[in-house]
Amino acid sequence: DAFPKAKAAAMTALELDRGLGEAHTPLAAALWLYDWQWQDAQTEFKRSLELNPAYPTANHWHAEYVMTMGRQVEAIAKMKNSQDLDPLSLIINVAIGWASYMARQYDQAIEQLLRTAELDPNYPVTYWILGLLYRITARYELAITAGERGVDLSGGSPLMRAALAHTFGAAGRT
């Protein structure tokens, strides 16, 4: 339900002001994640960044887009640029860890997520990805601890619970 509404709102904003970089960003996201019009999404991200290169959300979402296009090293660099623009953003800090995970740079990803946990020890997404990293590196007790923390902090999110269940299974604790 949200994507068509977000796209319509972005289109309305752009009808009022084509030079509003902040409106090109949600349009790009809708084109990318909902319509699967990846080239059009790239065009909108590029326009958003031309208009407002210091907009952290545009930089972050474009980096996520680049990551889904399979360009992991480029995505990490773009994520770090987003972090330079908004160093305290939890989602951007987690996204760097996620991009490093996707690039199979597990140690760097773990380091990034541990730094993110220092920024805010109550952000559940940090522990979800940290649990995935510990699991894939066969550090099962750490993975279980991180997974349990993510479940607790998220109020029992099904995503977090499924990840924890997978970790228990991988650890042989069925």
MIFI-741903 format. One record per residue: residue number from 0; x, z, y of N, C-alpha, C in turn. Coordinates in pm, whole numbers, plus 50000, padded with zeros to 5 digits. Example, Ala and Ser with C-alpha at 12.3 -4.5 7.8 and 13.67 -1.06 7.14 Angstrom:
% MIFI-741903
ATOM  nr    nu    nw    nv   cau   caw   cav    cu    cw    cv
ATOM   0 51319 50780 49431 51230 50780 49550 51320 50780 49670
ATOM   1 51285 50708 49775 51367 50714 49894 51290 50787 50003
% end
This chain:
% MIFI-741903
ATOM  nr    nu    nw    nv   cau   caw   cav    cu    cw    cv
ATOM   0 50081 50000 49880 50000 50000 50000 50085 50000 50127
ATOM   1 50200 50066 50120 50279 50086 50242 50348 49959 50291
ATOM   2 50398 49876 50200 50476 49761 50245 50396 49662 50328
ATOM   3 50276 49622 50289 50200 49531 50376 50173 49591 50514
ATOM   4 50147 49721 50517 50122 49787 50646 50250 49790 50730
ATOM   5 50361 49819 50667 50489 49822 50739 50524 49683 50791
ATOM   6 50500 49584 50709 50529 49446 50750 50439 49406 50868
ATOM   7 50311 49440 50860 50219 49408 50969 50260 49479 51097
ATOM   8 50299 49605 51087 50342 49679 51206 50469 49619 51266
ATOM   9 50561 49579 51181 50684 49515 51229 50653 49382 51298
ATOM  10 50563 49306 51239 50525 49177 51299 50458 49198 51435
ATOM  11 50373 49300 51445 50309 49331 51573 50414 49368 51677
ATOM  12 50509 49452 51639 50616 49491 51731 50697 49370 51775
ATOM  13 50723 49279 51683 50802 49160 51718 50722 49062 51804
ATOM  14 50592 49060 51789 50508 48978 51878 50518 49031 52021
ATOM  15 50531 49161 52035 50543 49222 52167 50684 49206 52224
ATOM  16 50786 49210 52135 50924 49202 52181 51013 49150 52068
ATOM  17 51045 49020 52072 51129 48958 51968 51271 49014 51968
ATOM  18 51309 49080 52076 51443 49134 52087 51456 49278 52041
ATOM  19 51356 49329 51973 51358 49467 51927 51421 49474 51788
ATOM  20 51549 49507 51785 51621 49512 51658 51558 49607 51559
ATOM  21 51504 49718 51609 51444 49818 51523 51320 49766 51451
ATOM  22 51259 49661 51499 51143 49603 51430 51186 49501 51325
ATOM  23 51302 49440 51345 51351 49344 51244 51389 49416 51114
ATOM  24 51432 49542 51126 51477 49617 51008 51365 49641 50907
ATOM  25 51250 49696 50946 51144 49715 50844 51088 49582 50794
ATOM  26 51088 49480 50878 51045 49349 50830 51140 49301 50721
ATOM  27 51270 49316 50746 51369 49277 50645 51347 49355 50515
ATOM  28 51321 49484 50528 51300 49567 50409 51178 49520 50331
ATOM  29 51070 49487 50399 50950 49440 50331 50975 49305 50263
ATOM  30 51047 49218 50331 51079 49088 50271 51167 49104 50147
ATOM  31 51258 49198 50154 51352 49224 50044 51284 49295 49926
ATOM  32 51220 49407 49953 51173 49494 49846 51032 49463 49797
ATOM  33 50952 49399 49882 50813 49374 49845 50786 49226 49817
ATOM  34 50830 49141 49909 50804 48998 49894 50909 48926 49810
ATOM  35 51025 48986 49793 51137 48929 49720 51184 48797 49783
ATOM  36 51173 48792 49913 51222 48676 49989 51360 48714 50043
ATOM  37 51457 48710 49953 51588 48767 49982 51663 48696 50094
ATOM  38 51653 48566 50101 51723 48495 50210 51659 48529 50345
ATOM  39 51528 48534 50349 51459 48572 50472 51493 48717 50511
ATOM  40 51505 48802 50412 51543 48941 50439 51682 48946 50500
ATOM  41 51774 48870 50444 51910 48865 50499 51909 48818 50644
ATOM  42 51828 48718 50673 51816 48667 50809 51766 48776 50904
ATOM  43 51666 48851 50860 51610 48958 50944 51709 49073 50963
ATOM  44 51781 49109 50856 51884 49213 50871 51991 49167 50970
ATOM  45 52033 49043 50956 52135 48990 51046 52087 48995 51191
ATOM  46 51963 48956 51213 51907 48957 51349 51899 49100 51403
ATOM  47 51856 49192 51321 51848 49332 51362 51984 49384 51403
ATOM  48 52086 49352 51325 52221 49401 51354 52283 49331 51474
ATOM  49 52245 49205 51498 52291 49136 51619 52233 49204 51743
ATOM  50 52107 49242 51734 52039 49302 51848 52080 49448 51871
ATOM  51 52106 49520 51765 52142 49661 51778 52241 49699 51667
ATOM  52 52368 49665 51686 52467 49691 51581 52490 49840 51555
ATOM  53 52449 49926 51645 52470 50070 51629 52349 50142 51569
ATOM  54 52251 50068 51521 52132 50128 51462 52164 50169 51318
ATOM  55 52176 50299 51290 52219 50343 51157 52128 50296 51044
ATOM  56 51997 50298 51064 51905 50259 50958 51922 50113 50920
ATOM  57 51941 50027 51018 51963 49884 50987 52091 49866 50908
ATOM  58 52195 49935 50948 52321 49926 50876 52307 49979 50733
ATOM  59 52238 50090 50718 52219 50151 50586 52135 50059 50496
ATOM  60 52020 50017 50546 51933 49934 50462 51997 49799 50430
ATOM  61 52072 49745 50524 52142 49619 50494 52246 49642 50385
ATOM  62 52314 49755 50389 52411 49787 50284 52341 49800 50148
ATOM  63 52224 49862 50147 52147 49872 50022 52108 49732 49972
ATOM  64 52067 49647 50064 52034 49509 50029 52155 49439 49967
ATOM  65 52270 49451 50032 52393 49389 49983 52425 49441 49842
ATOM  66 52404 49570 49821 52429 49629 49689 52338 49564 49584
ATOM  67 52211 49544 49616 52119 49485 49518 52151 49338 49492
ATOM  68 52226 49278 49582 52270 49140 49562 52397 49134 49478
ATOM  69 52445 49252 49435 52560 49259 49344 52695 49264 49413
ATOM  70 52696 49283 49543 52822 49286 49619 52858 49432 49649
ATOM  71 52902 49503 49544 52919 49648 49552 53028 49691 49651
ATOM  72 53142 49627 49648 53252 49668 49737 53213 49647 49882
ATOM  73 53149 49536 49912 53100 49510 50047 52994 49615 50086
ATOM  74 52909 49650 49991 52805 49749 50019 52866 49884 50056
ATOM  75 52970 49925 49984 53034 50053 50015 53090 50051 50156
ATOM  76 53156 49943 50194 53211 49933 50329 53100 49941 50434
ATOM  77 52989 49874 50408 52876 49878 50502 52813 50018 50506
ATOM  78 52808 50084 50391 52755 50221 50387 52843 50313 50472
ATOM  79 52974 50295 50460 53064 50380 50537 53050 50353 50686
ATOM  80 53021 50230 50723 52993 50199 50864 52866 50273 50908
ATOM  81 52765 50276 50823 52643 50351 50853 52674 50499 50872
ATOM  82 52762 50550 50787 52800 50690 50795 52874 50719 50926
ATOM  83 52956 50625 50970 53024 50643 51098 52923 50655 51212
ATOM  84 52814 50581 51202 52710 50583 51305 52625 50710 51300
ATOM  85 52606 50765 51181 52523 50885 51165 52584 50971 51053
ATOM  86 52692 51043 51084 52765 51115 50980 52688 51227 50912
ATOM  87 52582 51276 50973 52507 51386 50915 52383 51342 50837
ATOM  88 52358 51212 50831 52242 51162 50757 52261 51185 50608
ATOM  89 52172 51261 50550 52182 51289 50407 52161 51163 50324
ATOM  90 52061 51083 50359 52033 50964 50280 52148 50865 50286
ATOM  91 52213 50852 50401 52328 50762 50411 52444 50817 50328
ATOM  92 52469 50947 50336 52576 51006 50257 52550 50992 50107
ATOM  93 52426 51012 50065 52391 50992 49924 52406 50845 49887
ATOM  94 52367 50756 49977 52375 50612 49948 52519 50567 49923
ATOM  95 52615 50628 49991 52755 50595 49964 52790 50635 49821
ATOM  96 52743 50752 49779 52765 50794 49641 52698 50700 49542
ATOM  97 52577 50657 49575 52503 50564 49488 52576 50429 49478
ATOM  98 52621 50379 49592 52694 50251 49592 52823 50262 49511
ATOM  99 52891 50375 49523 53013 50396 49444 52980 50404 49295
ATOM 100 52870 50468 49262 52823 50473 49123 52798 50331 49071
ATOM 101 52728 50252 49151 52697 50114 49110 52822 50030 49095
ATOM 102 52927 50063 49172 53055 49991 49164 53144 50049 49054
ATOM 103 53092 50147 48982 53164 50215 48874 53288 50288 48925
ATOM 104 53281 50334 49047 53386 50417 49107 53338 50562 49099
ATOM 105 53336 50612 48977 53269 50739 48949 53333 50858 49019
ATOM 106 53465 50866 49019 53529 50980 49083 53501 50983 49233
ATOM 107 53507 50866 49298 53477 50860 49441 53331 50897 49467
ATOM 108 53244 50853 49378 53101 50884 49394 53077 51035 49383
ATOM 109 53141 51097 49285 53124 51242 49268 53177 51315 49392
ATOM 110 53294 51276 49439 53349 51340 49559 53254 51327 49677
ATOM 111 53198 51208 49696 53105 51184 49806 52981 51272 49794
ATOM 112 52927 51282 49675 52805 51360 49656 52831 51511 49670
ATOM 113 52948 51555 49630 52982 51696 49651 52994 51726 49800
ATOM 114 53051 51631 49877 53056 51648 50024 52914 51649 50081
ATOM 115 52827 51565 50027 52688 51561 50073 52619 51695 50045
ATOM 116 52645 51751 49928 52585 51881 49895 52633 51990 49991
ATOM 117 52754 51974 50044 52802 52070 50144 52724 52057 50275
ATOM 118 52682 51933 50308 52602 51913 50428 52466 51982 50417
ATOM 119 52405 51968 50299 52276 52031 50274 52263 52055 50124
ATOM 120 52277 52179 50081 52271 52207 49938 52130 52200 49879
ATOM 121 52031 52165 49959 51892 52163 49913 51831 52023 49909
ATOM 122 51912 51920 49912 51862 51783 49909 51861 51734 49764
ATOM 123 51745 51721 49702 51739 51696 49558 51801 51564 49512
ATOM 124 51794 51461 49592 51846 51330 49551 51996 51337 49522
ATOM 125 52066 51422 49597 52209 51441 49573 52234 51482 49429
ATOM 126 52155 51575 49380 52176 51628 49245 52130 51531 49137
ATOM 127 52030 51451 49168 51986 51349 49073 52101 51253 49044
ATOM 128 52161 51199 49149 52270 51102 49129 52395 51171 49075
ATOM 129 52421 51291 49122 52535 51366 49069 52518 51389 48919
ATOM 130 52397 51421 48877 52370 51436 48734 52394 51308 48657
ATOM 131 52354 51194 48714 52380 51066 48648 52529 51042 48632
ATOM 132 52604 51075 48736 52749 51055 48733 52816 51146 48631
ATOM 133 52778 51271 48629 52836 51362 48531 52800 51319 48389
ATOM 134 52678 51269 48370 52636 51224 48238 52718 51103 48193
ATOM 135 52735 51007 48283 52806 50885 48244 52954 50910 48220
ATOM 136 53005 51020 48277 53145 51057 48254 53157 51167 48148
ATOM 137 53049 51190 48074 53044 51282 47961 53075 51427 48000
ATOM 138 53041 51465 48121 53054 51605 48163 52913 51666 48158
ATOM 139 52869 51686 48037 52728 51716 48013 52680 51848 48072
ATOM 140 52761 51952 48065 52716 52080 48121 52698 52070 48272
ATOM 141 52792 52000 48339 52778 51978 48483 52656 51891 48512
ATOM 142 52633 51792 48426 52517 51703 48443 52387 51781 48429
ATOM 143 52382 51870 48331 52261 51950 48311 52239 52043 48430
ATOM 144 52344 52106 48477 52332 52195 48593 52282 52119 48715
ATOM 145 52341 52001 48740 52298 51919 48855 52154 51873 48835
ATOM 146 52121 51830 48713 51985 51784 48685 51882 51894 48703
ATOM 147 51914 52013 48657 51820 52125 48673 51801 52159 48822
ATOM 148 51909 52150 48897 51899 52176 49042 51809 52072 49107
ATOM 149 51827 51945 49070 51744 51839 49125 51597 51859 49091
ATOM 150 51569 51897 48967 51430 51923 48926 51372 52037 49009
ATOM 151 51447 52146 49020 51399 52262 49095 51372 52227 49242
ATOM 152 51469 52162 49305 51457 52130 49447 51348 52029 49477
ATOM 153 51319 51943 49379 51219 51838 49400 51079 51883 49364
ATOM 154 51066 52006 49319 50934 52053 49277 50890 51993 49145
ATOM 155 50985 51952 49063 50952 51898 48931 50925 51749 48930
ATOM 156 50988 51676 49018 50971 51531 49024 50985 51467 48886
ATOM 157 50892 51378 48848 50903 51310 48718 51035 51233 48703
ATOM 158 51083 51173 48810 51211 51102 48806 51324 51199 48770
ATOM 159 51327 51312 48837 51432 51411 48813 51421 51469 48671
ATOM 160 51299 51493 48628 51278 51549 48494 51320 51448 48386
ATOM 161 51289 51322 48407 51328 51218 48310 51480 51206 48302
ATOM 162 51546 51211 48418 51693 51203 48419 51753 51323 48346
ATOM 163 51696 51441 48369 51745 51561 48301 51721 51551 48150
ATOM 164 51605 51502 48110 51577 51485 47967 51677 51388 47903
ATOM 165 51708 51281 47972 51806 51185 47922 51942 51253 47906
ATOM 166 51976 51337 48003 52104 51408 47996 52106 51502 47874
ATOM 167 51998 51576 47853 51993 51663 47736 52011 51581 47608
ATOM 168 51945 51467 47600 51959 51382 47483 52102 51330 47466
ATOM 169 52164 51285 47576 52301 51236 47570 52398 51345 47527
ATOM 170 52365 51470 47565 52450 51584 47530 52424 51633 47388
ATOM 171 52327 51570 47319 52295 51611 47183 52205 51733 47178
ATOM 172 52147 51766 47289 52059 51885 47295 51914 51839 47298
ATOM 173 51869 51783 47186 51734 51731 47178 51633 51842 47156
% end
